[in-house]
Amino acid sequence: MFDLQDLFQWDRFITPTIIKTFYWLAIGLIVLFGIYGILSGLTYMAISPFVGFILLLSSIASVVVGIVFSRIAAEFILIVFRINEHLGAIRDQGGMH
């Protein structure tokens, strides 16, 4: 994890350690909005079955796409920080020679 002192120092990034928390929060929000969309699609089926079915399918597809894109965004952020760590290691190796 991270120490409270890490919040006030700029030597170490805290984002890689807390990105999983934000990822799971995003997944939770995506699922909640998906459930809301599914329920509204089911209730709209009483008014117009075709439109309700389309809303139901689009809600399910949105949940799947949202989960995939949130994973891609979290991995992109982690990759940027990993690139930074590797570049620092390369810089440190260059200073020794």
Summary of the structure (lengths in Angstrom):
residues: 97
radius of gyration: 21.3
end to end distance: 33.5
largest distance: 74.7
contacts: 234
relative contact order: 0.12
helix: 85%
strand: 0%
